[in-house]
Amino acid sequence: MSPKNADETISKIDSMIRVLSKASPHGNILEEGDIKALNQVFPEDQLKLADRLEDLIVFLKDEPDNKRKILEVHDLAMDEFGHVRPVHDVLDSVKTYFLK
């Protein structure tokens, strides 16, 4: 399920980072299918994806007006991990709420 606003987008990204880095708790924001899809990412790529999402969340929280940097990180994450449904959904919401 796609986030409904900017705050939910940030919360979902944070939860995804927690799932990928095996931190707990990751809250109840993500659906079971999303968690399963993230856990199916190759283990060596899970930390790489978590790093990409962390870079993105830093810009979204600290520099939301820096659209160029947000777009760069967005595009890089989409190119590398856009085939993973929850990643694709959250990146689409970043585009909707932060890049328009």
N, CA, C and O atoms as a Tinker XYZ file with bonds, in Angstrom:
   400  protein
     1  N      0.843000   -1.172000    0.000000    73     2
     2  CA     0.000000    0.000000    0.000000    64     1     3
     3  C      0.893000    1.242000    0.000000    63     2     4     5
     4  O      1.855000    1.321000    0.763000    81     3
     5  N      0.574000    2.190000   -0.844000    73     3     6
     6  CA     1.362000    3.405000   -0.959000    64     5     7
     7  C      1.042000    4.378000    0.165000    63     6     8     9
     8  O     -0.099000    4.453000    0.622000    81     7
     9  N      2.050000    5.125000    0.614000    73     7    10
    10  CA     1.816000    6.134000    1.647000    64     9    11
    11  C      0.840000    7.211000    1.168000    63    10    12    13
    12  O      0.778000    7.522000   -0.022000    81    11
    13  N      0.084000    7.772000    2.105000    73    11    14
    14  CA    -0.959000    8.743000    1.774000    64    13    15
    15  C     -0.517000   10.192000    1.923000    63    14    16    17
    16  O     -1.238000   11.100000    1.509000    81    15
    17  N      0.669000   10.428000    2.516000    73    15    18
    18  CA     1.165000   11.794000    2.671000    64    17    19
    19  C      2.674000   11.761000    2.910000    63    18    20    21
    20  O      3.282000   10.693000    2.984000    81    19
    21  N      3.263000   12.947000    3.028000    73    19    22
    22  CA     4.715000   13.052000    3.178000    64    21    23
    23  C      5.201000   12.414000    4.479000    63    22    24    25
    24  O      6.221000   11.725000    4.480000    81    23
    25  N      4.490000   12.632000    5.578000    73    23    26
    26  CA     4.906000   12.066000    6.866000    64    25    27
    27  C      4.854000   10.543000    6.845000    63    26    28    29
    28  O      5.744000    9.883000    7.380000    81    27
    29  N      3.829000    9.993000    6.237000    73    27    30
    30  CA     3.710000    8.536000    6.142000    64    29    31
    31  C      4.811000    7.966000    5.248000    63    30    32    33
    32  O      5.300000    6.862000    5.486000    81    31
    33  N      5.193000    8.714000    4.229000    73    31    34
    34  CA     6.292000    8.290000    3.357000    64    33    35
    35  C      7.582000    8.163000    4.154000    63    34    36    37
    36  O      8.292000    7.165000    4.036000    81    35
    37  N      7.888000    9.171000    4.966000    73    35    38
    38  CA     9.100000    9.148000    5.782000    64    37    39
    39  C      9.037000    8.000000    6.787000    63    38    40    41
    40  O     10.033000    7.308000    6.998000    81    39
    41  N      7.896000    7.797000    7.398000    73    39    42
    42  CA     7.739000    6.700000    8.363000    64    41    43
    43  C      7.933000    5.342000    7.697000    63    42    44    45
    44  O      8.551000    4.444000    8.270000    81    43
    45  N      7.409000    5.199000    6.502000    73    43    46
    46  CA     7.537000    3.928000    5.790000    64    45    47
    47  C      8.992000    3.676000    5.399000    63    46    48    49
    48  O      9.470000    2.548000    5.509000    81    47
    49  N      9.693000    4.698000    4.949000    73    47    50
    50  CA    11.110000    4.550000    4.613000    64    49    51
    51  C     11.894000    4.145000    5.859000    63    50    52    53
    52  O     12.746000    3.258000    5.796000    81    51
    53  N     11.612000    4.785000    6.979000    73    51    54
    54  CA    12.290000    4.452000    8.230000    64    53    55
    55  C     12.043000    2.997000    8.615000    63    54    56    57
    56  O     12.966000    2.301000    9.037000    81    55
    57  N     10.821000    2.541000    8.475000    73    55    58
    58  CA    10.495000    1.142000    8.785000    64    57    59
    59  C     11.209000    0.181000    7.837000    63    58    60    61
    60  O     11.655000   -0.889000    8.250000    81    59
    61  N     11.314000    0.563000    6.576000    73    59    62
    62  CA    12.009000   -0.280000    5.603000    64    61    63
    63  C     13.490000   -0.397000    5.963000    63    62    64    65
    64  O     14.075000   -1.474000    5.847000    81    63
    65  N     14.089000    0.698000    6.394000    73    63    66
    66  CA    15.497000    0.684000    6.802000    64    65    67
    67  C     15.676000   -0.269000    7.982000    63    66    68    69
    68  O     16.641000   -1.031000    8.033000    81    67
    69  N     14.746000   -0.219000    8.921000    73    67    70
    70  CA    14.826000   -1.088000   10.100000    64    69    71
    71  C     14.708000   -2.565000    9.704000    63    70    72    73
    72  O     15.419000   -3.409000   10.248000    81    71
    73  N     13.828000   -2.873000    8.777000    73    71    74
    74  CA    13.693000   -4.256000    8.317000    64    73    75
    75  C     14.975000   -4.709000    7.632000    63    74    76    77
    76  O     15.476000   -5.799000    7.904000    81    75
    77  N     15.502000   -3.878000    6.748000    73    75    78
    78  CA    16.693000   -4.249000    5.978000    64    77    79
    79  C     17.934000   -4.391000    6.852000    63    78    80    81
    80  O     18.782000   -5.245000    6.595000    81    79
    81  N     18.043000   -3.556000    7.882000    73    79    82
    82  CA    19.225000   -3.615000    8.748000    64    81    83
    83  C     19.011000   -4.538000    9.947000    63    82    84    85
    84  O     19.849000   -4.614000   10.846000    81    83
    85  N     17.874000   -5.236000    9.943000    73    83    86
    86  CA    17.527000   -6.202000   10.996000    64    85    87
    87  C     17.406000   -5.541000   12.365000    63    86    88    89
    88  O     17.585000   -6.196000   13.392000    81    87
    89  N     17.103000   -4.245000   12.381000    73    87    90
    90  CA    16.857000   -3.543000   13.638000    64    89    91
    91  C     15.412000   -3.784000   14.056000    63    90    92    93
    92  O     14.558000   -4.095000   13.227000    81    91
    93  N     15.161000   -3.641000   15.304000    73    91    94
    94  CA    13.781000   -3.793000   15.750000    64    93    95
    95  C     13.504000   -2.720000   16.785000    63    94    96    97
    96  O     14.454000   -2.273000   17.427000    81    95
    97  N     12.343000   -2.299000   16.983000    73    95    98
    98  CA    11.152000   -2.711000   16.239000    64    97    99
    99  C     11.021000   -1.913000   14.953000    63    98   100   101
   100  O     11.517000   -0.791000   14.852000    81    99
   101  N     10.355000   -2.497000   13.980000    73    99   102
   102  CA    10.122000   -1.785000   12.726000    64   101   103
   103  C      8.687000   -1.289000   12.640000    63   102   104   105
   104  O      8.267000   -0.768000   11.607000    81   103
   105  N      7.948000   -1.448000   13.706000    73   103   106
   106  CA     6.592000   -0.909000   13.764000    64   105   107
   107  C      5.621000   -1.716000   12.939000    63   106   108   109
   108  O      5.961000   -2.767000   12.396000    81   107
   109  N      4.420000   -1.215000   12.852000    73   107   110
   110  CA     3.376000   -1.918000   12.111000    64   109   111
   111  C      2.949000   -1.143000   10.873000    63   110   112   113
   112  O      1.828000   -1.298000   10.389000    81   111
   113  N      3.841000   -0.317000   10.367000    73   111   114
   114  CA     3.536000    0.493000    9.186000    64   113   115
   115  C      3.579000   -0.356000    7.926000    63   114   116   117
   116  O      2.778000   -0.162000    7.011000    81   115
   117  N      4.514000   -1.298000    7.881000    73   115   118
   118  CA     4.664000   -2.138000    6.699000    64   117   119
   119  C      3.740000   -3.338000    6.771000    63   118   120   121
   120  O      3.509000   -3.903000    7.840000    81   119
   121  N      3.221000   -3.713000    5.624000    73   119   122
   122  CA     2.406000   -4.916000    5.540000    64   121   123
   123  C      3.317000   -6.133000    5.498000    63   122   124   125
   124  O      4.498000   -6.016000    5.170000    81   123
   125  N      2.782000   -7.288000    5.824000    73   123   126
   126  CA     3.566000   -8.522000    5.844000    64   125   127
   127  C      4.205000   -8.799000    4.476000    63   126   128   129
   128  O      5.343000   -9.263000    4.405000    81   127
   129  N      3.479000   -8.517000    3.402000    73   127   130
   130  CA     4.010000   -8.716000    2.055000    64   129   131
   131  C      5.194000   -7.810000    1.769000    63   130   132   133
   132  O      6.134000   -8.212000    1.082000    81   131
   133  N      5.155000   -6.588000    2.290000    73   131   134
   134  CA     6.273000   -5.663000    2.117000    64   133   135
   135  C      7.517000   -6.178000    2.838000    63   134   136   137
   136  O      8.621000   -6.145000    2.295000    81   135
   137  N      7.325000   -6.651000    4.061000    73   135   138
   138  CA     8.446000   -7.175000    4.841000    64   137   139
   139  C      9.046000   -8.386000    4.145000    63   138   140   141
   140  O     10.266000   -8.528000    4.065000    81   139
   141  N      8.183000   -9.250000    3.647000    73   139   142
   142  CA     8.642000  -10.448000    2.947000    64   141   143
   143  C      9.434000  -10.064000    1.690000    63   142   144   145
   144  O     10.480000  -10.651000    1.413000    81   143
   145  N      8.940000   -9.088000    0.939000    73   143   146
   146  CA     9.634000   -8.650000   -0.282000    64   145   147
   147  C     11.007000   -8.060000    0.049000    63   146   148   149
   148  O     11.976000   -8.310000   -0.668000    81   147
   149  N     11.094000   -7.287000    1.119000    73   147   150
   150  CA    12.381000   -6.713000    1.515000    64   149   151
   151  C     13.358000   -7.792000    1.969000    63   150   152   153
   152  O     14.553000   -7.714000    1.686000    81   151
   153  N     12.850000   -8.789000    2.669000    73   151   154
   154  CA    13.709000   -9.877000    3.134000    64   153   155
   155  C     14.179000  -10.770000    1.992000    63   154   156   157
   156  O     15.152000  -11.507000    2.153000    81   155
   157  N     13.510000  -10.722000    0.845000    73   155   158
   158  CA    13.911000  -11.520000   -0.306000    64   157   159
   159  C     14.987000  -10.842000   -1.161000    63   158   160   161
   160  O     15.521000  -11.451000   -2.088000    81   159
   161  N     15.302000   -9.583000   -0.848000    73   159   162
   162  CA    16.415000   -8.922000   -1.524000    64   161   163
   163  C     17.682000   -9.670000   -1.112000    63   162   164   165
   164  O     17.832000  -10.053000    0.048000    81   163
   165  N     18.590000   -9.877000   -2.062000    73   163   166
   166  CA    19.836000  -10.583000   -1.753000    64   165   167
   167  C     20.470000   -9.973000   -0.506000    63   166   168   169
   168  O     20.519000   -8.750000   -0.381000    81   167
   169  N     20.953000  -10.794000    0.410000    73   167   170
   170  CA    21.515000  -10.286000    1.666000    64   169   171
   171  C     22.600000   -9.226000    1.474000    63   170   172   173
   172  O     22.659000   -8.255000    2.228000    81   171
   173  N     23.452000   -9.408000    0.472000    73   171   174
   174  CA    24.506000   -8.416000    0.249000    64   173   175
   175  C     23.946000   -7.093000   -0.272000    63   174   176   177
   176  O     24.595000   -6.053000   -0.154000    81   175
   177  N     22.754000   -7.130000   -0.842000    73   175   178
   178  CA    22.131000   -5.901000   -1.340000    64   177   179
   179  C     21.230000   -5.227000   -0.305000    63   178   180   181
   180  O     20.863000   -4.065000   -0.479000    81   179
   181  N     20.873000   -5.928000    0.755000    73   179   182
   182  CA    19.989000   -5.346000    1.759000    64   181   183
   183  C     20.617000   -4.130000    2.429000    63   182   184   185
   184  O     19.948000   -3.115000    2.625000    81   183
   185  N     21.902000   -4.223000    2.783000    73   183   186
   186  CA    22.562000   -3.077000    3.412000    64   185   187
   187  C     22.750000   -1.931000    2.422000    63   186   188   189
   188  O     22.673000   -0.760000    2.794000    81   187
   189  N     22.995000   -2.274000    1.170000    73   187   190
   190  CA    23.130000   -1.248000    0.131000    64   189   191
   191  C     21.807000   -0.491000   -0.037000    63   190   192   193
   192  O     21.796000    0.735000   -0.146000    81   191
   193  N     20.707000   -1.225000   -0.057000    73   191   194
   194  CA    19.389000   -0.598000   -0.157000    64   193   195
   195  C     19.104000    0.236000    1.088000    63   194   196   197
   196  O     18.582000    1.346000    0.982000    81   195
   197  N     19.436000   -0.283000    2.257000    73   195   198
   198  CA    19.239000    0.474000    3.496000    64   197   199
   199  C     20.035000    1.783000    3.453000    63   198   200   201
   200  O     19.535000    2.823000    3.882000    81   199
   201  N     21.267000    1.738000    2.938000    73   199   202
   202  CA    22.079000    2.946000    2.815000    64   201   203
   203  C     21.437000    3.950000    1.869000    63   202   204   205
   204  O     21.411000    5.146000    2.159000    81   203
   205  N     20.920000    3.474000    0.742000    73   203   206
   206  CA    20.259000    4.372000   -0.211000    64   205   207
   207  C     19.050000    5.049000    0.444000    63   206   208   209
   208  O     18.836000    6.252000    0.288000    81   207
   209  N     18.267000    4.256000    1.177000    73   207   210
   210  CA    17.079000    4.805000    1.831000    64   209   211
   211  C     17.464000    5.765000    2.949000    63   210   212   213
   212  O     16.769000    6.756000    3.172000    81   211
   213  N     18.560000    5.488000    3.656000    73   211   214
   214  CA    19.031000    6.404000    4.692000    64   213   215
   215  C     19.459000    7.730000    4.083000    63   214   216   217
   216  O     19.146000    8.793000    4.618000    81   215
   217  N     20.174000    7.670000    2.964000    73   215   218
   218  CA    20.562000    8.905000    2.273000    64   217   219
   219  C     19.320000    9.707000    1.899000    63   218   220   221
   220  O     19.276000   10.925000    2.066000    81   219
   221  N     18.323000    9.008000    1.395000    73   219   222
   222  CA    17.093000    9.671000    0.980000    64   221   223
   223  C     16.382000   10.309000    2.167000    63   222   224   225
   224  O     15.933000   11.451000    2.078000    81   223
   225  N     16.277000    9.595000    3.256000    73   223   226
   226  CA    15.541000   10.111000    4.407000    64   225   227
   227  C     16.242000   11.323000    5.019000    63   226   228   229
   228  O     15.582000   12.222000    5.540000    81   227
   229  N     17.573000   11.352000    4.960000    73   227   230
   230  CA    18.306000   12.517000    5.461000    64   229   231
   231  C     17.900000   13.762000    4.678000    63   230   232   233
   232  O     17.633000   14.809000    5.268000    81   231
   233  N     17.854000   13.651000    3.363000    73   231   234
   234  CA    17.456000   14.802000    2.557000    64   233   235
   235  C     15.989000   15.162000    2.778000    63   234   236   237
   236  O     15.646000   16.343000    2.843000    81   235
   237  N     15.130000   14.169000    2.893000    73   235   238
   238  CA    13.704000   14.445000    3.075000    64   237   239
   239  C     13.442000   15.158000    4.396000    63   238   240   241
   240  O     12.575000   16.028000    4.469000    81   239
   241  N     14.181000   14.797000    5.434000    73   239   242
   242  CA    13.974000   15.406000    6.750000    64   241   243
   243  C     14.728000   16.721000    6.913000    63   242   244   245
   244  O     14.181000   17.702000    7.416000    81   243
   245  N     15.994000   16.734000    6.481000    73   243   246
   246  CA    16.858000   17.881000    6.762000    64   245   247
   247  C     16.902000   18.922000    5.655000    63   246   248   249
   248  O     17.110000   20.105000    5.924000    81   247
   249  N     16.710000   18.496000    4.426000    73   247   250
   250  CA    16.787000   19.416000    3.288000    64   249   251
   251  C     15.664000   19.153000    2.286000    63   250   252   253
   252  O     15.939000   18.862000    1.122000    81   251
   253  N     14.409000   19.248000    2.713000    73   251   254
   254  CA    13.310000   18.912000    1.800000    64   253   255
   255  C     13.220000   19.822000    0.569000    63   254   256   257
   256  O     12.567000   19.471000   -0.413000    81   255
   257  N     13.868000   20.979000    0.621000    73   255   258
   258  CA    13.843000   21.879000   -0.537000    64   257   259
   259  C     14.959000   21.583000   -1.536000    63   258   260   261
   260  O     14.989000   22.167000   -2.619000    81   259
   261  N     15.869000   20.688000   -1.185000    73   259   262
   262  CA    16.964000   20.325000   -2.084000    64   261   263
   263  C     16.492000   19.234000   -3.049000    63   262   264   265
   264  O     16.905000   18.077000   -2.960000    81   263
   265  N     15.638000   19.627000   -3.948000    73   263   266
   266  CA    15.001000   18.682000   -4.862000    64   265   267
   267  C     16.000000   17.979000   -5.780000    63   266   268   269
   268  O     15.783000   16.834000   -6.176000    81   267
   269  N     17.077000   18.655000   -6.114000    73   267   270
   270  CA    18.079000   18.051000   -6.996000    64   269   271
   271  C     18.709000   16.833000   -6.326000    63   270   272   273
   272  O     18.816000   15.777000   -6.949000    81   271
   273  N     19.125000   16.961000   -5.072000    73   271   274
   274  CA    19.740000   15.847000   -4.357000    64   273   275
   275  C     18.726000   14.741000   -4.083000    63   274   276   277
   276  O     19.056000   13.560000   -4.193000    81   275
   277  N     17.502000   15.109000   -3.728000    73   275   278
   278  CA    16.455000   14.111000   -3.500000    64   277   279
   279  C     16.224000   13.317000   -4.775000    63   278   280   281
   280  O     16.101000   12.092000   -4.735000    81   279
   281  N     16.165000   14.013000   -5.908000    73   279   282
   282  CA    15.954000   13.338000   -7.189000    64   281   283
   283  C     17.127000   12.416000   -7.532000    63   282   284   285
   284  O     16.916000   11.318000   -8.046000    81   283
   285  N     18.353000   12.846000   -7.255000    73   283   286
   286  CA    19.525000   12.007000   -7.524000    64   285   287
   287  C     19.454000   10.700000   -6.740000    63   286   288   289
   288  O     19.644000    9.621000   -7.301000    81   287
   289  N     19.180000   10.803000   -5.443000    73   287   290
   290  CA    19.112000    9.607000   -4.602000    64   289   291
   291  C     17.908000    8.754000   -5.010000    63   290   292   293
   292  O     17.998000    7.527000   -5.061000    81   291
   293  N     16.788000    9.408000   -5.299000    73   291   294
   294  CA    15.579000    8.706000   -5.760000    64   293   295
   295  C     15.881000    7.889000   -7.006000    63   294   296   297
   296  O     15.571000    6.699000   -7.067000    81   295
   297  N     16.487000    8.532000   -8.000000    73   295   298
   298  CA    16.758000    7.856000   -9.270000    64   297   299
   299  C     17.748000    6.707000   -9.106000    63   298   300   301
   300  O     17.591000    5.662000   -9.737000    81   299
   301  N     18.762000    6.889000   -8.267000    73   299   302
   302  CA    19.732000    5.834000   -8.029000    64   301   303
   303  C     19.056000    4.628000   -7.367000    63   302   304   305
   304  O     19.264000    3.486000   -7.778000    81   303
   305  N     18.252000    4.894000   -6.347000    73   303   306
   306  CA    17.544000    3.797000   -5.666000    64   305   307
   307  C     16.556000    3.118000   -6.609000    63   306   308   309
   308  O     16.418000    1.895000   -6.582000    81   307
   309  N     15.874000    3.891000   -7.435000    73   307   310
   310  CA    14.903000    3.318000   -8.372000    64   309   311
   311  C     15.612000    2.450000   -9.408000    63   310   312   313
   312  O     15.127000    1.372000   -9.750000    81   311
   313  N     16.751000    2.911000   -9.906000    73   311   314
   314  CA    17.507000    2.124000  -10.889000    64   313   315
   315  C     17.977000    0.797000  -10.301000    63   314   316   317
   316  O     17.917000   -0.239000  -10.963000    81   315
   317  N     18.442000    0.836000   -9.065000    73   315   318
   318  CA    19.001000   -0.361000   -8.458000    64   317   319
   319  C     17.952000   -1.289000   -7.841000    63   318   320   321
   320  O     18.090000   -2.511000   -7.892000    81   319
   321  N     16.902000   -0.703000   -7.258000    73   319   322
   322  CA    15.967000   -1.516000   -6.474000    64   321   323
   323  C     14.498000   -1.255000   -6.798000    63   322   324   325
   324  O     13.620000   -1.673000   -6.044000    81   323
   325  N     14.224000   -0.587000   -7.882000    73   323   326
   326  CA    12.841000   -0.274000   -8.247000    64   325   327
   327  C     12.008000   -1.496000   -8.573000    63   326   328   329
   328  O     10.780000   -1.413000   -8.610000    81   327
   329  N     12.646000   -2.623000   -8.810000    73   327   330
   330  CA    11.923000   -3.860000   -9.100000    64   329   331
   331  C     11.311000   -4.483000   -7.842000    63   330   332   333
   332  O     10.482000   -5.388000   -7.945000    81   331
   333  N     11.709000   -4.011000   -6.663000    73   331   334
   334  CA    11.149000   -4.502000   -5.397000    64   333   335
   335  C      9.906000   -3.649000   -5.099000    63   334   336   337
   336  O     10.014000   -2.439000   -4.900000    81   335
   337  N      8.736000   -4.281000   -5.070000    73   335   338
   338  CA     7.469000   -3.556000   -4.993000    64   337   339
   339  C      7.392000   -2.500000   -3.893000    63   338   340   341
   340  O      7.020000   -1.366000   -4.194000    81   339
   341  N      7.726000   -2.808000   -2.621000    73   339   342
   342  CA     7.595000   -1.765000   -1.607000    64   341   343
   343  C      8.552000   -0.593000   -1.831000    63   342   344   345
   344  O      8.228000    0.549000   -1.507000    81   343
   345  N      9.724000   -0.879000   -2.383000    73   343   346
   346  CA    10.670000    0.196000   -2.693000    64   345   347
   347  C     10.100000    1.070000   -3.804000    63   346   348   349
   348  O     10.136000    2.298000   -3.721000    81   347
   349  N      9.584000    0.441000   -4.825000    73   347   350
   350  CA     8.976000    1.183000   -5.935000    64   349   351
   351  C      7.833000    2.066000   -5.434000    63   350   352   353
   352  O      7.734000    3.234000   -5.811000    81   351
   353  N      6.973000    1.504000   -4.587000    73   351   354
   354  CA     5.824000    2.257000   -4.070000    64   353   355
   355  C      6.261000    3.473000   -3.253000    63   354   356   357
   356  O      5.714000    4.564000   -3.417000    81   355
   357  N      7.244000    3.285000   -2.379000    73   355   358
   358  CA     7.668000    4.399000   -1.530000    64   357   359
   359  C      8.418000    5.451000   -2.354000    63   358   360   361
   360  O      8.314000    6.645000   -2.072000    81   359
   361  N      9.164000    5.019000   -3.359000    73   359   362
   362  CA     9.858000    5.991000   -4.212000    64   361   363
   363  C      8.864000    6.773000   -5.065000    63   362   364   365
   364  O      9.077000    7.955000   -5.335000    81   363
   365  N      7.791000    6.132000   -5.488000    73   363   366
   366  CA     6.736000    6.860000   -6.193000    64   365   367
   367  C      6.112000    7.921000   -5.290000    63   366   368   369
   368  O      5.801000    9.021000   -5.747000    81   367
   369  N      5.929000    7.596000   -4.014000    73   367   370
   370  CA     5.340000    8.577000   -3.104000    64   369   371
   371  C      6.325000    9.713000   -2.817000    63   370   372   373
   372  O      5.905000   10.850000   -2.601000    81   371
   373  N      7.630000    9.422000   -2.813000    73   371   374
   374  CA     8.628000   10.493000   -2.676000    64   373   375
   375  C      8.482000   11.457000   -3.844000    63   374   376   377
   376  O      8.503000   12.675000   -3.665000    81   375
   377  N      8.335000   10.907000   -5.023000    73   375   378
   378  CA     8.178000   11.744000   -6.213000    64   377   379
   379  C      6.915000   12.604000   -6.111000    63   378   380   381
   380  O      6.923000   13.785000   -6.457000    81   379
   381  N      5.834000   11.990000   -5.632000    73   379   382
   382  CA     4.567000   12.698000   -5.503000    64   381   383
   383  C      4.613000   13.809000   -4.454000    63   382   384   385
   384  O      4.176000   14.930000   -4.716000    81   383
   385  N      5.137000   13.503000   -3.276000    73   383   386
   386  CA     5.056000   14.448000   -2.156000    64   385   387
   387  C      6.236000   15.380000   -2.003000    63   386   388   389
   388  O      6.110000   16.415000   -1.347000    81   387
   389  N      7.386000   15.053000   -2.587000    73   387   390
   390  CA     8.567000   15.869000   -2.372000    64   389   391
   391  C      9.161000   16.476000   -3.644000    63   390   392   393
   392  O      9.921000   17.442000   -3.571000    81   391
   393  N      8.823000   15.920000   -4.803000    73   391   394
   394  CA     9.461000   16.381000   -6.025000    64   393   395
   395  C      8.531000   17.120000   -6.974000    63   394   396   397
   396  O      8.932000   17.468000   -8.085000    81   395
   397  N      7.312000   17.361000   -6.560000    73   395   398
   398  CA     6.398000   18.120000   -7.443000    64   397   399
   399  C      6.114000   19.475000   -6.898000    63   398   400
   400  O      5.369000   20.242000   -7.509000    81   399
